Amino acid sequence: MKKLNLLSFALVGTMALCIFGCQKKEGQTSSTSTAGQDQISASTKSQISKLGFSTENARKVKGGYLVEGDILLSEKNLNDAATTSHLSIAETEQYRTTNLVSGLPRVITISVTNLPTVYSNAVNAMITRYNNLGLRFTFQRAAAGDVGDIDVVGFNEGPSGGYITLGSSGFPSGGDPYNEIQMNTNAAAYGSNPNLGYLTSVLQHEVGHCIGFRHTDYSNRAYSCGGSAVNEGQSDVGAIRIPGTPSGPDAASFMLSCSNGSDRTFNANDKIALNYLYK
């Protein structure tokens, strides 16, 4: 999920350090987070680690386990074996998992369930951004009343441990995109009047996970989020470097773990990565 560092808010105002999909959870140190940790067995933590995800602040949630702030791993994810041995220890390039969307070309439908209009408008803007890339999939809104291949839903969760989760999603399974994006409707997440561009950038990031992208700085989330450097090493779910993306830091990537709270869209290297996988 996207994460917002409330401590940074006090320093730099209303748009402080935000963690895109996964990071919000990373920073949680509250009793709620501890309780979630206590619900995770040692064997499950081992599975999470084997997949190449940090178990720090991982927690049990509905549908599975939330790791790295905004990535939801289901029980099926934990038991899926890798389909390739082309895995690498991450540096700072764009990375994908072994799970991608297949059956291309295809149309992927997106629905919005019980969310304010600004969230629906942000979904439309996100769809336009992806569709403008000319990839082998296109997004479109599901018909009224239908649940799409990806359903954008809401949850309400306040700050915890100096952070607040902005959104979360998961990785593809069986060739299909992950089927749900959760967006936080708590006023502490986006304010009482959410900014359309900012919401769009969070959704864009979460969709990136839904189609198989890991965080650009997965090897060292301190790059965008601060804190201690962590490299999770090789993994079964895949941390596969995408050819043509840089080996140095990429400050503007839409898949960075954390954001400065601005409207971050695709940069040149993000487009290289998306084109390599899906064009």
N, C-alpha and C positions, 0 to 999 in steps of 0.2 A: 504494500500500500504506500501511497505517498505519505510522507511524514512531515510534520511541521515542528520545528524546534522552538518551543515557546520561550526558552531562555534567550535565544537570539532575538526574539521579538522585542524583549526589553532593551536590547542594545541598538537595533537598527530599525525599529518601527514595525509597521503592520506586515511587511513582506520580508520575513526573515528566512532562515534556513529551512527549506522544506524537503522532505524526502519523498521522492516520487513513489511508485507503487510499493516498494518493499521496505523502505527505511523507517517508516513511521513506527513499525513494531520494534525495530532494532533498539530504539532508544528507551523503550519502556522498562522501568525498574520498579514499578509500583507493586502493591500487594496483589493486584489483579494479575499482573504479569507473572508474579511468583507462583500464584495459584495455578496459572496455566502451565507453568513449567513443571509443577509438582504432578500434573496430570499426564505427563509424558514419561513413559517408561524408558529405562536405559536402552532396551533393544530398539525402541522407536527412534531415540536420539541417534543411535548408531546408524540406523537406516537413513535418517536425514543427513547425517554427516557423510555417509557413503555416496549419497547423491550429489554431494558437493555444496551443501548449504550449511551455513552457520547455525548452530543450535543455541547460540546466545540470544536470550529473550524470545526463543521460539515458544509458542503457546498453542494449546488445544483450543480449537474454535469449531463452530458448526461446519461440518463437511470435511474436516481434516486438521491440518496444522499450519499455522501462520509463521512463516520464517522470513528473515531479512526485511521485516517491516510490511511487505505488501504481497508476498507470494504465498498462495495457498496450495499446499501439497495434500492431495487426497490419499486415502489408503491405497488406491490403485497406483498412484504415482510412486508411492514408497516401494511397491512391489514390482514396478516395471523395470525390466532389464534394458541396458543400453543396446542399441542396434548398430553401433559403430565403435571402433577402437580409436578413432581420430579425436582424442581428447587432449587438452593442453592445460597447463597451469597458466592462469590468466595473468595478463599484464594490464593494459588499459584499452585494448582494442574493443571493437564491437564483438559481442559474443552471443551465440545462439545455443539452444539446448539440442539434444538429439530428437526432440519432439517438434515436428513442424506440421503445418497444414498441407494436406495433399488433395488429390482429386482436382487439380487445377486444369483449366480455368474454372472458377466457380464464383457464385455470388454468396456472400455471407450476410445474413440479415441480423439487424440489431434492433432490439426493442428497449423501451424505457418503462419501468413499472413504478408507479406511485411516487414520482419525484417532481419537484417544482419545475416550472416551464424552463427556467434557465439551464437546468441540467439537460433537458431535451434539446434545447437550442445548441448546447455545447456538443452533444452527440452529433447533431447535423453538421456542425463545423468540423468536428474530427473526421467524419466520413468524407467530407469534401477534401480535407488535407490528404488523406490516404488515396482517395480515388484520383486525385490530380497527379499521382506518381505513375499511373499507367501500369500497375502491377497485374499479375495474372489472377488476382482476385479483386473483386469490387465489393464495397460495403453498400448496403441500402437499408432503409428503415423497414422493419417488418410491418405487415398490414395491421391496421388498427385492431386491437383485441388479441393479436397473435403474439406468442413468445418467440423471439428470434433465436438464431443460432448463438448469439450473445445477448444476454439480458442485463441491462444496467439497472441496479436496484439500490436502495438506500439503507443505511444503518445510522444510528445515532450514538456516538461514543465521544465522551469528553476527553480532555487532556489526561495524560498519565505519564509520570516520570519526566516531565518537561517536554513531552512530545504529544502530538495528536495525529492519529491516522487519518489520512485524507482519502485513500482508496486502496483496493486490493483486487487481485485477480490471480489466475493460475496459468499453467502451460497446456499446450494442445495434447489431446489424447486420441488415439485411433485415427489420426489424420484430420480430426476436427479441431477448430479453435476451442479454447477454454470457454465455457458457456455462461460465465457470469462475471460481471464487474460490480463491486460494491463501492459506493461513494458515500462519504460521511456527510450527513445533513446537520450535524451539530454546528451551532453558530461559531464555535471556537475554531472550526476547520476553515471555513471560507468567509466568515462574517455574515452579517444579516442581509447583505446585498452582494452575492457572489459575482466575481468578475468573470465574464464569459470566456475571455482568452485564457485565463488561468485554469478554469474548469476544463476547457478544451485540451490544454496541454497535459493535465493529469489523465484524462481519458485516453489521449493519444499514447501516453506511456503505458497505461494498463492494457490497452489493446496490443501494444508491443509484446507484453508477456503472453497474451492470449494466442499470439501467432508464433511464439517460440523464442523471443529475445530475452536474454538475461541482462543484468545491469552492465553498462559499459565499464564501470569501475568495480565490477564484482570482485576483482582480486584485492582491492584496497578501497573499501567504501569510505575510508577517512578522506579520500581525495575530494569528495563532494559533500561529505557529512561531518567531517571533523572527527575527533576522537583518536583512538589507537588504530594503527594499521593492521589489517587482517587479510591474509591470503588463504582462501579455503582449499587451494590445491586442486588436484585432479578430481573428477567426479564421474559418476555413472550416468546422471541425467544429461551431462554434457556441458562443457564450457568450451565451446569450439570457436576458435578465432576465425572471423570472417575475412578471407583474403581481400587485400586492398584497403583495409582500414589501418589507421596509424598505430604505431607502437608506443607513442608518447601520449600524454594526457590530452583529452578531448573535452574541453570545458563546456562546449555548447551542445553536447549530445542529448537527444530527447530521452535516452535510456540511462542517464546518470541516476545513481541511487537517490541523490538529494538535489533539490532545486533551490534557487534563491527566491522563489515565489513569483517569478515572472512567467510570461507566456513563452514557453520554450517549445519550438517546433523542430522539424528535421533540419539538421545541418548537412553539409556535403558528404561527410562520412556516413551519416545515418542513411542517406540515399544510396550510397555505394552498397551498404550492407543489405538494405531492403531489395535493391535490384539484383544483387548476387543470389539471394534466396528465392525471390518471387517474380522476377521479370523474365 
